[in-house]
């Protein structure tokens, strides 16, 4: 018997301990009938790169917090970890797991880009130089050509240099990438901690699709729980989430 508030699918989300964005955005993005429960990825490592790889290494014990909840898919909402682990090692590690499918935000973005037949991408990165470089390697290793990288400066005075970004920073970076005459097939806003839904809603009709880590992950998790093909273009138009976002933002 399906849970009352998840009659179509119950999805699990693994999100970093200080991430204040992923849960909120993915909950808004999920279609009616899809429920969400969350477990926090935790680590005592002081260095951000070490924390990210620690999060990836601890996927299994973190997911064990869900116990025997009837999940149909689990999303790993930590794109930065994928960049450090690498696409090949990431796929190998997750393929070895049994039971409920685990989808990383990195894998979800790659699937979305392939669904759109996007060969060239422009990236907005909220990370520091080292992690941005790892992100670029991750995408080129998967066959995508990066035409431009727009860096969003980290906010060192806030509670977290990435998770405290204001939504207008994503909008500014997106406008710069959309104005780029190089014209990538798609624009990708990296980072599950970067607030992106207001920007995605503004550019829902853009001839060049604008994607985010959280939108792609929510779409991929929903697809994993469905026997039908979930049209990504519907998600980009936002018919099922834009009104809900407007109500949430007041």
ChimeraX commands (.cxc) that place a marker at each C-alpha (Angstrom):
marker #1 position 0.00,0.00,0.00 radius 0.5
marker #1 position 1.44,3.38,-1.03 radius 0.5
marker #1 position 1.88,6.11,1.60 radius 0.5
marker #1 position -1.04,8.56,1.68 radius 0.5
marker #1 position 1.01,11.52,0.45 radius 0.5
marker #1 position 3.05,9.53,-2.08 radius 0.5
marker #1 position 0.51,7.51,-4.03 radius 0.5
marker #1 position 2.57,7.53,-7.22 radius 0.5
marker #1 position 6.07,7.29,-5.74 radius 0.5
marker #1 position 8.01,7.88,-2.56 radius 0.5
marker #1 position 11.46,9.31,-3.25 radius 0.5
marker #1 position 14.45,9.63,-0.96 radius 0.5
marker #1 position 16.87,12.55,-1.06 radius 0.5
marker #1 position 20.42,12.65,0.29 radius 0.5
marker #1 position 21.55,16.23,0.75 radius 0.5
marker #1 position 24.61,17.84,2.41 radius 0.5
marker #1 position 24.22,18.85,6.02 radius 0.5
marker #1 position 24.18,22.64,5.47 radius 0.5
marker #1 position 22.35,22.68,2.12 radius 0.5
marker #1 position 19.22,24.82,2.59 radius 0.5
marker #1 position 18.08,24.73,-1.05 radius 0.5
marker #1 position 17.91,21.19,-2.43 radius 0.5
marker #1 position 14.99,19.91,-0.35 radius 0.5
marker #1 position 12.90,23.04,-0.95 radius 0.5
marker #1 position 13.44,23.12,-4.71 radius 0.5
marker #1 position 12.97,19.41,-5.32 radius 0.5
marker #1 position 9.79,19.37,-3.22 radius 0.5
marker #1 position 8.43,22.17,-5.42 radius 0.5
marker #1 position 9.50,20.40,-8.61 radius 0.5
marker #1 position 7.96,16.99,-7.93 radius 0.5
marker #1 position 4.58,16.36,-9.59 radius 0.5
marker #1 position 1.45,15.65,-7.53 radius 0.5
marker #1 position 1.37,12.21,-5.99 radius 0.5
marker #1 position 5.14,12.09,-5.41 radius 0.5
marker #1 position 6.40,12.23,-1.82 radius 0.5
marker #1 position 9.87,13.11,-0.56 radius 0.5
marker #1 position 11.80,12.12,2.54 radius 0.5
marker #1 position 15.33,13.28,3.29 radius 0.5
marker #1 position 18.50,12.13,5.00 radius 0.5
marker #1 position 21.39,14.51,5.70 radius 0.5
marker #1 position 24.89,13.75,4.44 radius 0.5
marker #1 position 27.29,14.55,7.29 radius 0.5
marker #1 position 31.06,14.76,7.61 radius 0.5
marker #1 position 33.55,16.16,10.09 radius 0.5
marker #1 position 36.17,16.88,7.41 radius 0.5
marker #1 position 37.15,20.58,7.57 radius 0.5
marker #1 position 38.19,20.85,3.91 radius 0.5
marker #1 position 35.31,21.09,1.44 radius 0.5
marker #1 position 36.81,18.66,-1.09 radius 0.5
marker #1 position 37.31,16.05,1.63 radius 0.5
marker #1 position 33.72,16.52,2.85 radius 0.5
marker #1 position 32.36,16.01,-0.64 radius 0.5
marker #1 position 34.21,12.75,-1.23 radius 0.5
marker #1 position 33.23,11.66,2.28 radius 0.5
marker #1 position 29.59,12.26,1.42 radius 0.5
marker #1 position 29.92,10.01,-1.62 radius 0.5
marker #1 position 31.68,7.28,0.35 radius 0.5
marker #1 position 28.87,7.39,2.93 radius 0.5
marker #1 position 25.93,7.03,0.55 radius 0.5
marker #1 position 25.02,3.56,1.84 radius 0.5
marker #1 position 25.04,4.32,5.60 radius 0.5
marker #1 position 23.24,7.62,4.99 radius 0.5
marker #1 position 20.56,5.94,2.90 radius 0.5
marker #1 position 20.18,3.35,5.68 radius 0.5
marker #1 position 18.41,6.10,7.67 radius 0.5
marker #1 position 15.39,5.43,5.45 radius 0.5
marker #1 position 15.17,1.90,6.91 radius 0.5
marker #1 position 12.38,-0.01,5.12 radius 0.5
marker #1 position 10.47,3.01,3.78 radius 0.5
marker #1 position 8.98,1.97,0.40 radius 0.5
marker #1 position 11.26,4.12,-1.76 radius 0.5
marker #1 position 11.27,3.86,-5.55 radius 0.5
marker #1 position 14.45,5.93,-6.10 radius 0.5
marker #1 position 17.06,7.86,-4.14 radius 0.5
marker #1 position 18.63,11.10,-5.31 radius 0.5
marker #1 position 22.16,12.14,-4.28 radius 0.5
marker #1 position 21.91,15.94,-4.23 radius 0.5
marker #1 position 25.60,16.78,-4.12 radius 0.5
marker #1 position 26.93,17.60,-7.57 radius 0.5
marker #1 position 30.36,18.60,-6.28 radius 0.5
marker #1 position 31.08,15.07,-5.08 radius 0.5
marker #1 position 30.54,13.70,-8.58 radius 0.5
marker #1 position 33.15,16.08,-9.98 radius 0.5
marker #1 position 35.79,14.87,-7.54 radius 0.5
marker #1 position 34.95,11.17,-7.86 radius 0.5
marker #1 position 34.70,11.29,-11.66 radius 0.5
marker #1 position 31.97,9.96,-13.95 radius 0.5
marker #1 position 33.46,6.49,-14.48 radius 0.5
marker #1 position 34.12,5.77,-10.80 radius 0.5
marker #1 position 30.75,7.26,-9.89 radius 0.5
marker #1 position 28.87,4.96,-12.27 radius 0.5
marker #1 position 30.85,1.90,-11.17 radius 0.5
marker #1 position 30.26,2.56,-7.47 radius 0.5
marker #1 position 26.52,3.07,-7.85 radius 0.5
marker #1 position 26.05,0.15,-10.24 radius 0.5
marker #1 position 27.41,-2.18,-7.56 radius 0.5
marker #1 position 24.63,-1.22,-5.15 radius 0.5
marker #1 position 21.55,-3.40,-4.84 radius 0.5
marker #1 position 17.92,-2.52,-4.27 radius 0.5
marker #1 position 16.62,1.02,-4.75 radius 0.5
marker #1 position 18.30,2.90,-7.64 radius 0.5
marker #1 position 20.55,5.78,-6.59 radius 0.5
marker #1 position 20.86,8.71,-9.01 radius 0.5
marker #1 position 23.40,11.48,-8.55 radius 0.5
marker #1 position 22.72,15.05,-9.59 radius 0.5
marker #1 position 25.66,14.78,-11.97 radius 0.5
marker #1 position 24.20,11.73,-13.69 radius 0.5
marker #1 position 20.80,13.44,-13.84 radius 0.5
marker #1 position 22.24,16.49,-15.61 radius 0.5
marker #1 position 24.05,14.28,-18.12 radius 0.5
marker #1 position 20.83,12.36,-18.82 radius 0.5
marker #1 position 18.91,15.60,-19.28 radius 0.5
marker #1 position 21.49,17.02,-21.70 radius 0.5
marker #1 position 21.37,13.83,-23.76 radius 0.5
marker #1 position 17.56,13.93,-23.75 radius 0.5
marker #1 position 17.83,17.42,-25.24 radius 0.5
marker #1 position 20.53,16.30,-27.68 radius 0.5
marker #1 position 22.76,19.06,-26.30 radius 0.5
marker #1 position 26.36,18.69,-27.42 radius 0.5
marker #1 position 27.68,22.07,-26.29 radius 0.5
marker #1 position 27.01,23.57,-22.87 radius 0.5
marker #1 position 27.68,26.82,-21.04 radius 0.5
marker #1 position 28.12,26.54,-17.29 radius 0.5
marker #1 position 27.43,28.79,-14.32 radius 0.5
marker #1 position 29.56,27.60,-11.41 radius 0.5
marker #1 position 29.13,28.64,-7.75 radius 0.5
marker #1 position 32.35,26.84,-6.80 radius 0.5
marker #1 position 35.93,27.93,-6.22 radius 0.5
marker #1 position 38.55,27.52,-8.97 radius 0.5
marker #1 position 39.65,23.97,-8.08 radius 0.5
marker #1 position 36.14,22.49,-7.94 radius 0.5
marker #1 position 35.09,24.42,-11.05 radius 0.5
marker #1 position 38.04,22.86,-12.89 radius 0.5
marker #1 position 36.96,19.40,-11.69 radius 0.5
marker #1 position 33.43,20.13,-12.91 radius 0.5
marker #1 position 34.75,21.06,-16.36 radius 0.5
marker #1 position 36.71,17.80,-16.54 radius 0.5
marker #1 position 33.62,15.81,-15.50 radius 0.5
marker #1 position 31.55,17.24,-18.35 radius 0.5
marker #1 position 34.20,17.02,-21.04 radius 0.5
marker #1 position 34.92,13.40,-20.03 radius 0.5
marker #1 position 31.27,12.65,-20.83 radius 0.5
marker #1 position 31.55,14.09,-24.32 radius 0.5
marker #1 position 30.14,17.58,-23.81 radius 0.5
marker #1 position 31.92,20.63,-25.21 radius 0.5
marker #1 position 32.00,23.59,-22.82 radius 0.5
marker #1 position 31.74,26.92,-24.64 radius 0.5
marker #1 position 31.95,29.17,-21.59 radius 0.5
marker #1 position 32.11,29.05,-17.79 radius 0.5
marker #1 position 30.57,31.89,-15.81 radius 0.5
marker #1 position 31.85,31.85,-12.22 radius 0.5
marker #1 position 29.57,33.00,-9.40 radius 0.5
marker #1 position 31.82,34.42,-6.66 radius 0.5
marker #1 position 31.67,32.54,-3.37 radius 0.5
marker #1 position 30.23,34.43,-0.40 radius 0.5
marker #1 position 32.91,34.02,2.24 radius 0.5
marker #1 position 31.07,36.19,4.76 radius 0.5
marker #1 position 27.96,34.01,4.92 radius 0.5
marker #1 position 27.21,30.79,6.80 radius 0.5
marker #1 position 28.44,28.83,3.78 radius 0.5
marker #1 position 30.33,30.07,0.69 radius 0.5
marker #1 position 28.03,28.20,-1.72 radius 0.5
marker #1 position 24.71,27.52,0.00 radius 0.5
marker #1 position 24.18,31.16,1.00 radius 0.5
marker #1 position 24.06,32.49,-2.57 radius 0.5
marker #1 position 21.12,34.74,-3.41 radius 0.5
marker #1 position 18.89,33.76,-6.33 radius 0.5
marker #1 position 19.78,36.92,-8.26 radius 0.5
marker #1 position 23.33,35.61,-8.70 radius 0.5
marker #1 position 22.01,32.70,-10.74 radius 0.5
marker #1 position 19.95,35.14,-12.80 radius 0.5
marker #1 position 22.94,37.40,-13.52 radius 0.5
marker #1 position 25.10,34.47,-14.62 radius 0.5
marker #1 position 22.30,33.07,-16.78 radius 0.5
marker #1 position 21.76,36.36,-18.60 radius 0.5
marker #1 position 25.45,36.60,-19.38 radius 0.5
marker #1 position 25.49,33.08,-20.78 radius 0.5
marker #1 position 22.33,33.65,-22.82 radius 0.5
marker #1 position 23.91,36.79,-24.31 radius 0.5
marker #1 position 27.06,34.90,-25.28 radius 0.5
marker #1 position 27.34,34.93,-29.08 radius 0.5
marker #1 position 29.01,31.49,-28.93 radius 0.5
marker #1 position 25.51,30.10,-28.29 radius 0.5
marker #1 position 25.81,26.76,-26.46 radius 0.5
marker #1 position 23.01,24.23,-26.97 radius 0.5
marker #1 position 22.10,24.43,-23.26 radius 0.5
marker #1 position 22.97,26.37,-20.13 radius 0.5
marker #1 position 23.61,24.48,-16.90 radius 0.5
marker #1 position 23.44,26.09,-13.45 radius 0.5
marker #1 position 25.60,23.92,-11.25 radius 0.5
marker #1 position 25.20,23.20,-7.54 radius 0.5
marker #1 position 22.22,21.81,-5.65 radius 0.5
marker #1 position 22.70,24.56,-3.06 radius 0.5
marker #1 position 22.30,27.41,-5.55 radius 0.5
marker #1 position 18.70,28.78,-5.65 radius 0.5
marker #1 position 17.72,28.49,-9.32 radius 0.5
marker #1 position 13.94,28.10,-9.68 radius 0.5
marker #1 position 13.17,31.83,-10.06 radius 0.5
marker #1 position 15.72,31.96,-12.88 radius 0.5
marker #1 position 14.39,28.80,-14.53 radius 0.5
marker #1 position 10.86,30.21,-14.38 radius 0.5
marker #1 position 11.95,33.47,-16.04 radius 0.5
marker #1 position 13.70,31.66,-18.86 radius 0.5
marker #1 position 11.27,28.78,-19.33 radius 0.5
marker #1 position 10.61,29.88,-22.93 radius 0.5
marker #1 position 14.25,30.43,-23.85 radius 0.5
marker #1 position 15.23,28.84,-27.20 radius 0.5
marker #1 position 18.32,27.58,-25.41 radius 0.5
marker #1 position 17.18,25.48,-22.42 radius 0.5
marker #1 position 18.35,26.52,-18.97 radius 0.5
marker #1 position 18.85,23.58,-16.60 radius 0.5
marker #1 position 19.80,23.25,-12.95 radius 0.5
marker #1 position 21.12,20.43,-10.78 radius 0.5
marker #1 position 17.90,20.23,-8.77 radius 0.5
marker #1 position 15.55,20.32,-11.76 radius 0.5
marker #1 position 17.46,17.54,-13.49 radius 0.5
marker #1 position 17.63,15.43,-10.34 radius 0.5
marker #1 position 13.91,15.79,-9.63 radius 0.5
marker #1 position 13.14,14.87,-13.25 radius 0.5
marker #1 position 15.47,11.84,-13.20 radius 0.5
marker #1 position 14.08,10.57,-9.90 radius 0.5
marker #1 position 10.53,10.89,-11.20 radius 0.5
marker #1 position 11.55,9.11,-14.40 radius 0.5
marker #1 position 13.11,6.27,-12.40 radius 0.5
marker #1 position 9.81,5.82,-10.57 radius 0.5
marker #1 position 7.69,5.80,-13.72 radius 0.5
marker #1 position 7.00,3.26,-16.44 radius 0.5
marker #1 position 6.35,6.11,-18.91 radius 0.5
marker #1 position 8.77,8.57,-20.47 radius 0.5
marker #1 position 8.69,11.88,-18.58 radius 0.5
marker #1 position 9.03,14.71,-21.12 radius 0.5
marker #1 position 11.85,16.99,-19.98 radius 0.5
marker #1 position 10.45,19.86,-22.04 radius 0.5
marker #1 position 7.35,19.84,-19.82 radius 0.5
marker #1 position 9.60,20.26,-16.79 radius 0.5
marker #1 position 11.43,23.17,-18.40 radius 0.5
marker #1 position 8.12,24.92,-19.16 radius 0.5
marker #1 position 7.23,24.47,-15.51 radius 0.5
marker #1 position 3.51,23.83,-15.94 radius 0.5
marker #1 position 3.39,21.75,-12.75 radius 0.5
marker #1 position 5.71,23.85,-10.57 radius 0.5
marker #1 position 5.77,27.54,-11.59 radius 0.5
marker #1 position 2.49,28.45,-9.87 radius 0.5
marker #1 position 3.60,26.58,-6.77 radius 0.5
marker #1 position 6.89,28.51,-6.79 radius 0.5
marker #1 position 5.03,31.83,-7.11 radius 0.5
marker #1 position 2.83,30.93,-4.11 radius 0.5
marker #1 position 5.88,29.94,-2.08 radius 0.5
marker #1 position 7.74,33.17,-2.81 radius 0.5
marker #1 position 4.61,35.23,-2.12 radius 0.5
marker link #1:1,2 radius 0.2
marker link #1:2,3 radius 0.2
marker link #1:3,4 radius 0.2
marker link #1:4,5 radius 0.2
marker link #1:5,6 radius 0.2
marker link #1:6,7 radius 0.2
marker link #1:7,8 radius 0.2
marker link #1:8,9 radius 0.2
marker link #1:9,10 radius 0.2
marker link #1:10,11 radius 0.2
marker link #1:11,12 radius 0.2
marker link #1:12,13 radius 0.2
marker link #1:13,14 radius 0.2
marker link #1:14,15 radius 0.2
marker link #1:15,16 radius 0.2
marker link #1:16,17 radius 0.2
marker link #1:17,18 radius 0.2
marker link #1:18,19 radius 0.2
marker link #1:19,20 radius 0.2
marker link #1:20,21 radius 0.2
marker link #1:21,22 radius 0.2
marker link #1:22,23 radius 0.2
marker link #1:23,24 radius 0.2
marker link #1:24,25 radius 0.2
marker link #1:25,26 radius 0.2
marker link #1:26,27 radius 0.2
marker link #1:27,28 radius 0.2
marker link #1:28,29 radius 0.2
marker link #1:29,30 radius 0.2
marker link #1:30,31 radius 0.2
marker link #1:31,32 radius 0.2
marker link #1:32,33 radius 0.2
marker link #1:33,34 radius 0.2
marker link #1:34,35 radius 0.2
marker link #1:35,36 radius 0.2
marker link #1:36,37 radius 0.2
marker link #1:37,38 radius 0.2
marker link #1:38,39 radius 0.2
marker link #1:39,40 radius 0.2
marker link #1:40,41 radius 0.2
marker link #1:41,42 radius 0.2
marker link #1:42,43 radius 0.2
marker link #1:43,44 radius 0.2
marker link #1:44,45 radius 0.2
marker link #1:45,46 radius 0.2
marker link #1:46,47 radius 0.2
marker link #1:47,48 radius 0.2
marker link #1:48,49 radius 0.2
marker link #1:49,50 radius 0.2
marker link #1:50,51 radius 0.2
marker link #1:51,52 radius 0.2
marker link #1:52,53 radius 0.2
marker link #1:53,54 radius 0.2
marker link #1:54,55 radius 0.2
marker link #1:55,56 radius 0.2
marker link #1:56,57 radius 0.2
marker link #1:57,58 radius 0.2
marker link #1:58,59 radius 0.2
marker link #1:59,60 radius 0.2
marker link #1:60,61 radius 0.2
marker link #1:61,62 radius 0.2
marker link #1:62,63 radius 0.2
marker link #1:63,64 radius 0.2
marker link #1:64,65 radius 0.2
marker link #1:65,66 radius 0.2
marker link #1:66,67 radius 0.2
marker link #1:67,68 radius 0.2
marker link #1:68,69 radius 0.2
marker link #1:69,70 radius 0.2
marker link #1:70,71 radius 0.2
marker link #1:71,72 radius 0.2
marker link #1:72,73 radius 0.2
marker link #1:73,74 radius 0.2
marker link #1:74,75 radius 0.2
marker link #1:75,76 radius 0.2
marker link #1:76,77 radius 0.2
marker link #1:77,78 radius 0.2
marker link #1:78,79 radius 0.2
marker link #1:79,80 radius 0.2
marker link #1:80,81 radius 0.2
marker link #1:81,82 radius 0.2
marker link #1:82,83 radius 0.2
marker link #1:83,84 radius 0.2
marker link #1:84,85 radius 0.2
marker link #1:85,86 radius 0.2
marker link #1:86,87 radius 0.2
marker link #1:87,88 radius 0.2
marker link #1:88,89 radius 0.2
marker link #1:89,90 radius 0.2
marker link #1:90,91 radius 0.2
marker link #1:91,92 radius 0.2
marker link #1:92,93 radius 0.2
marker link #1:93,94 radius 0.2
marker link #1:94,95 radius 0.2
marker link #1:95,96 radius 0.2
marker link #1:96,97 radius 0.2
marker link #1:97,98 radius 0.2
marker link #1:98,99 radius 0.2
marker link #1:99,100 radius 0.2
marker link #1:100,101 radius 0.2
marker link #1:101,102 radius 0.2
marker link #1:102,103 radius 0.2
marker link #1:103,104 radius 0.2
marker link #1:104,105 radius 0.2
marker link #1:105,106 radius 0.2
marker link #1:106,107 radius 0.2
marker link #1:107,108 radius 0.2
marker link #1:108,109 radius 0.2
marker link #1:109,110 radius 0.2
marker link #1:110,111 radius 0.2
marker link #1:111,112 radius 0.2
marker link #1:112,113 radius 0.2
marker link #1:113,114 radius 0.2
marker link #1:114,115 radius 0.2
marker link #1:115,116 radius 0.2
marker link #1:116,117 radius 0.2
marker link #1:117,118 radius 0.2
marker link #1:118,119 radius 0.2
marker link #1:119,120 radius 0.2
marker link #1:120,121 radius 0.2
marker link #1:121,122 radius 0.2
marker link #1:122,123 radius 0.2
marker link #1:123,124 radius 0.2
marker link #1:124,125 radius 0.2
marker link #1:125,126 radius 0.2
marker link #1:126,127 radius 0.2
marker link #1:127,128 radius 0.2
marker link #1:128,129 radius 0.2
marker link #1:129,130 radius 0.2
marker link #1:130,131 radius 0.2
marker link #1:131,132 radius 0.2
marker link #1:132,133 radius 0.2
marker link #1:133,134 radius 0.2
marker link #1:134,135 radius 0.2
marker link #1:135,136 radius 0.2
marker link #1:136,137 radius 0.2
marker link #1:137,138 radius 0.2
marker link #1:138,139 radius 0.2
marker link #1:139,140 radius 0.2
marker link #1:140,141 radius 0.2
marker link #1:141,142 radius 0.2
marker link #1:142,143 radius 0.2
marker link #1:143,144 radius 0.2
marker link #1:144,145 radius 0.2
marker link #1:145,146 radius 0.2
marker link #1:146,147 radius 0.2
marker link #1:147,148 radius 0.2
marker link #1:148,149 radius 0.2
marker link #1:149,150 radius 0.2
marker link #1:150,151 radius 0.2
marker link #1:151,152 radius 0.2
marker link #1:152,153 radius 0.2
marker link #1:153,154 radius 0.2
marker link #1:154,155 radius 0.2
marker link #1:155,156 radius 0.2
marker link #1:156,157 radius 0.2
marker link #1:157,158 radius 0.2
marker link #1:158,159 radius 0.2
marker link #1:159,160 radius 0.2
marker link #1:160,161 radius 0.2
marker link #1:161,162 radius 0.2
marker link #1:162,163 radius 0.2
marker link #1:163,164 radius 0.2
marker link #1:164,165 radius 0.2
marker link #1:165,166 radius 0.2
marker link #1:166,167 radius 0.2
marker link #1:167,168 radius 0.2
marker link #1:168,169 radius 0.2
marker link #1:169,170 radius 0.2
marker link #1:170,171 radius 0.2
marker link #1:171,172 radius 0.2
marker link #1:172,173 radius 0.2
marker link #1:173,174 radius 0.2
marker link #1:174,175 radius 0.2
marker link #1:175,176 radius 0.2
marker link #1:176,177 radius 0.2
marker link #1:177,178 radius 0.2
marker link #1:178,179 radius 0.2
marker link #1:179,180 radius 0.2
marker link #1:180,181 radius 0.2
marker link #1:181,182 radius 0.2
marker link #1:182,183 radius 0.2
marker link #1:183,184 radius 0.2
marker link #1:184,185 radius 0.2
marker link #1:185,186 radius 0.2
marker link #1:186,187 radius 0.2
marker link #1:187,188 radius 0.2
marker link #1:188,189 radius 0.2
marker link #1:189,190 radius 0.2
marker link #1:190,191 radius 0.2
marker link #1:191,192 radius 0.2
marker link #1:192,193 radius 0.2
marker link #1:193,194 radius 0.2
marker link #1:194,195 radius 0.2
marker link #1:195,196 radius 0.2
marker link #1:196,197 radius 0.2
marker link #1:197,198 radius 0.2
marker link #1:198,199 radius 0.2
marker link #1:199,200 radius 0.2
marker link #1:200,201 radius 0.2
marker link #1:201,202 radius 0.2
marker link #1:202,203 radius 0.2
marker link #1:203,204 radius 0.2
marker link #1:204,205 radius 0.2
marker link #1:205,206 radius 0.2
marker link #1:206,207 radius 0.2
marker link #1:207,208 radius 0.2
marker link #1:208,209 radius 0.2
marker link #1:209,210 radius 0.2
marker link #1:210,211 radius 0.2
marker link #1:211,212 radius 0.2
marker link #1:212,213 radius 0.2
marker link #1:213,214 radius 0.2
marker link #1:214,215 radius 0.2
marker link #1:215,216 radius 0.2
marker link #1:216,217 radius 0.2
marker link #1:217,218 radius 0.2
marker link #1:218,219 radius 0.2
marker link #1:219,220 radius 0.2
marker link #1:220,221 radius 0.2
marker link #1:221,222 radius 0.2
marker link #1:222,223 radius 0.2
marker link #1:223,224 radius 0.2
marker link #1:224,225 radius 0.2
marker link #1:225,226 radius 0.2
marker link #1:226,227 radius 0.2
marker link #1:227,228 radius 0.2
marker link #1:228,229 radius 0.2
marker link #1:229,230 radius 0.2
marker link #1:230,231 radius 0.2
marker link #1:231,232 radius 0.2
marker link #1:232,233 radius 0.2
marker link #1:233,234 radius 0.2
marker link #1:234,235 radius 0.2
marker link #1:235,236 radius 0.2
marker link #1:236,237 radius 0.2
marker link #1:237,238 radius 0.2
marker link #1:238,239 radius 0.2
marker link #1:239,240 radius 0.2
marker link #1:240,241 radius 0.2
marker link #1:241,242 radius 0.2
marker link #1:242,243 radius 0.2
marker link #1:243,244 radius 0.2
marker link #1:244,245 radius 0.2
marker link #1:245,246 radius 0.2
marker link #1:246,247 radius 0.2
marker link #1:247,248 radius 0.2
marker link #1:248,249 radius 0.2
marker link #1:249,250 radius 0.2
view
